[in-house]
Amino acid sequence: MPAGTVRPFKAAETFMPFARPSISPEALAEVAACLQSGWITTGPRVKKFEEMLKAYLSAPQVLTVTSATAGLFMVLKALNLQPGDEVITTPMTFAATLNVIVLAGGKPVLVDVERDTYNLDVRQLAAAITPRTRAIMPVHFAGLPVDLDPLYALAQKHGLRVIEDAAHAIGTEYRGRRIGAFGDIQVFSFHPNKNITTGEGGAISLRDEKISAELQLLRFHGMDREAWARFGKTGNQHYEIITPGYKFNMMDMQAALGIHQLPALDGFIARRTELVGRYRAALADWPEFILTKDPAYPHRHAWHLFAPLVNVGAGTRLSRDGFMAAMKERNLGTGLHYRAAHLYPYYRDTFGWKPGDFPNAEFISERIVSLPLFPSMTDAEHEHVIAGMRDAFDHA
Ligand SMILES: *Cc1c(COP(=O)(O)O)cnc(C)c1O
């Protein structure tokens, strides 16, 4: 459209956040029923949600927890890391991924990401493995699966555990198999911005019965019996403390949401995929953005985020932060997932990381922006977002 014929953009009255959970009336009723039942904490609804997760993921063992952060931390504690033990992960992730390695007594070792997918570059993994390496923690960024076959082959060769940070990846598939259905250990997040939510919450899937038993203990005070088994009619009030444990159990009040969110997940992902298709088509020839590319291996992307790169300096005069501010002025929310984790003060100071260490993560870190994406977004709302973006650049 030639300049001058563009209809002026008019901001909406209300702010559109970049993410918005979809909570059904049935889920609301379930939360109310839970509160009215007199049993709010871990109990029958958690059991039911865990059974549903096992079925959805085809995972023999599933443990719900208070958050993915708690789950990742507890899994690393169960591996009994010794000082100096190394865990390999990515700088292009939420800080929790690195924080839990440090908190569990390990040393994070980073491998740069691919510029096209933001996922850990599996081809660079072998060079990062040392005699102190204990585990690899890949992150399925935005719900795009990491190339797991070569990653697991390498882990097997070196006797390493694999803990998949699957915070973005419930519903993701790799080569026809769902994340959680195979491999070593996966940790999912049900934070309100993620693809399904329990308020706060998370879940661990695994096949190792010994680690699973250890996690059961660590999740709840190191007690050999959970409260539901003690205070129910057939319960026994006595318990033993087998090890000092944490307090990472999900509540029934949270699971009440989960048991209605999970059956809606595939529909949510289908709508997210549709909206991303519209974004990709609309932005394909905009010089202002660099879009991600799909890997060649078969996969289902869960599209937790749609996060292109603002083509700073080359395609637009706007910086990423300038673009985010311009969108906010137009009552449109955006998100920043993520700045490269190695450049946070704690990580620079403690591990000596500096700009230039992971060039692809830094390139992404300076440009990435999460555009509004949630299942309840209408086509008209989506067109409004695109118009707002066009307007933001036209007035830069
Ligand atoms: C959200 C997130 C986490 C933490 O999840 P919580 O459930 O909020 O603790 C961990 N890793 C990644 C990559 C995340 O996006």
The ligand as a Tripos MOL2 file, in Angstrom:
@<TRIPOS>MOLECULE
LIG
   15    15     1     0     0
SMALL
NO_CHARGES

@<TRIPOS>ATOM
      1 C1          9.0820  -20.7070   33.0940 C.3       1 LIG1
      2 C2         10.3900  -21.3910   32.9730 C.ar      1 LIG1
      3 C3         10.9970  -22.0650   34.0260 C.ar      1 LIG1
      4 C4         10.4650  -22.0150   35.4220 C.3       1 LIG1
      5 O1          9.1450  -22.4270   35.5020 O.3       1 LIG1
      6 P1          8.3400  -22.1220   36.8450 P.3       1 LIG1
      7 O2          7.2110  -23.1100   36.8000 O.co2     1 LIG1
      8 O3          7.8800  -20.7080   36.7580 O.co2     1 LIG1
      9 O4          9.2590  -22.3650   37.9780 O.co2     1 LIG1
     10 C5         12.1660  -22.7650   33.8000 C.ar      1 LIG1
     11 N1         12.7440  -22.7820   32.5940 N.ar      1 LIG1
     12 C6         12.1940  -22.1240   31.5480 C.ar      1 LIG1
     13 C7         12.8770  -22.2020   30.2300 C.3       1 LIG1
     14 C8         11.0220  -21.3950   31.7140 C.ar      1 LIG1
     15 O5         10.5100  -20.7130   30.7050 O.3       1 LIG1
@<TRIPOS>BOND
     1     1     2 1
     2     2     3 ar
     3     2    14 ar
     4     3     4 1
     5     3    10 ar
     6     4     5 1
     7     5     6 1
     8     6     7 2
     9     6     8 1
    10     6     9 1
    11    10    11 ar
    12    11    12 ar
    13    12    13 1
    14    12    14 ar
    15    14    15 1
@<TRIPOS>SUBSTRUCTURE
     1 LIG1         1 GROUP 0 **** ****
